[in-house]
Amino acid sequence: MSTRRGENLRTRPQKHKNHTAFKNDLHDKTPVTKMLNSLHVSEVCEHCRGVIEWKIKYKKYKPLSQPKTCIKCGNRCVKKAYHVMCRECALKLKVCAKCNKSPEDGGIVAPEPTPREQMRLDAEMQQMVKRLTERKRRTFLRFMKKGKKKDKEVPEEASAEDAPAEEAEIPVPDTIPHTREELLDKIQSLNLSADDEFSGSDFDDDDEFDDSDSQSNCS
């Protein structure tokens, strides 16, 4: 950047550009890294969620060694790093557990269900699947087993000319399991389609019944 007065903006591109995206588990396969990558960031606003996920992605996240003190209830029950209040206080006051502010543009990220709640939700989903017909049940199981494609992360600064020749081919994206909301939407769509088929079959049967009555009257 030039130091001349009035020229505070740089026009040339940056000198170093990454050809591949940074992976925090490329050379680190420890259980701590796996736990952080599977961590569900919740009870915070969308801005704070992005900050915490950035720290996890680029190995800047530092877990707590012992619980912190909640600024609301005063108990040492804050177990998540960068949070200033416990889960109960954040949900009760409907504020972000990190910045202690009420979100204006978006809501608070929903917390992950507890093991007991997860067992109850799984039991409810199994009951919903059992109510489906055999054909609909197999369709749902194939949908759940197939999963969905995971978007490939591409560096913003990388260009096609700077990329090496061996990385020109785009690998097949990995698949990730569907979320609970997507599975519930699929079950609901299958139920609606089953209801439509049932109502259509009833309508056809009524038409056949009316036709048979008309023929008998004519005879």
C-alpha positions, -999 to +999 in steps of 0.1 A: +000+000+000+012+035-009+019+059+020+011+090-001-017+112+012-051+103-001-042+068-013-054+046+014-070+019-008-049-008-025-058-016-061-036-047-066-047-081-055-031-098-025+002-116-032-006-149-015-037-169-025-047-203-011-054-230-037-072-252-013-095-245+017-081-248+052-091-281+070-087-281+107-086-319+108-061-325+080-032-333+104-051-334+136-073-365+143-075-361+180-109-367+198-110-331+208-109-319+172-136-345+163-157-333+192-154-296+182-163-303+145-195-321+157-203-293+182-238-278+178-236-241+184-268-230+200-284-205+224-267-176+206-277-151+179-268-156+143-238-132+145-223-149+175-230-183+160-209-173+130-181-161+152-179-193+172-181-215+140-153-194+125-132-202+156-139-239+153-132-239+116-098-222+119-086-239+152-091-208+173-117-223+196-105-229+232-128-251+253-134-244+290-114-264+315-140-258+342-175-243+344-178-205+344-201-183+365-234-172+350-238-135+350-276-138+357-281-166+383-245-165+397-241-203+396-210-220+381-230-238+354-217-223+321-201-252+303-197-237+268-168-215+259-174-178+250-209-180+268-215-156+296-248-172+309-261-206+313-286-223+291-316-219+314-311-182+318-306-176+281-338-195+272-358-178+300-347-143+291-346-150+253-313-133+248-280-144+233-259-164+257-227-148+243-234-111+238-263-109+262-284-090+237-319-096+222-315-103+185-334-078+163-328-093+128-331-130+137-339-153+165-318-174+188-304-206+175-325-234+189-306-256+215-298-292+208-323-316+226-312-334+257-307-372+256-341-377+272-358-354+247-339-370+219-352-404+229-388-391+231-385-375+196-370-407+181-399-427+196-425-402+181-408-404+147-408-443+148-445-442+155-451-419+125-431-442+103-451-472+114-483-456+103-471-454+067-478-481+042-451-505+032-444-487-001-442-453+016-421-467+044-395-481+020-395-447+002-388-429+034-360-454+044-343-449+010-346-411+014-331-413+049-303-436+039-293-416+008-288-384+027-281-351+010-251-337-008-227-315+011-217-283-005-180-281-013-161-253+003-142-232-023-118-204-012-130-170-022-096-157-033-087-188-054-089-186-092-089-212-119-056-200-134-037-203-101-051-238-092-027-267-100-035-291-128-041-321-104-069-301-086-088-292-118-112-321-114-140-315-089-144-344-066-179-359-059-193-341-029-199-361+003-233-368+016-246-358+051-276-371+069-309-352+067-320-331+096-350-340+118-371-312+102-364-325+067-373-361+078-406-348+093-414-329+061-408-360+041-431-381+063-458-354+060-455-353+023-458-391+021-489-389+043-505-362+021-498-382-010-513-413+006-544-393+015-547-380-020-545-415-034-571-427-009-595-399-018-590-405-055-597-442-051-630-434-032-640-410-059-634-437-086-654-463-066-683-439-063-683-433-101-683-470-107-712-475-083-732-447-099-725-462-134-737-497-122-769-481-107-777-463-139-772-494-160-795-514-137-822-487-139-820-486-177-825-523-179 
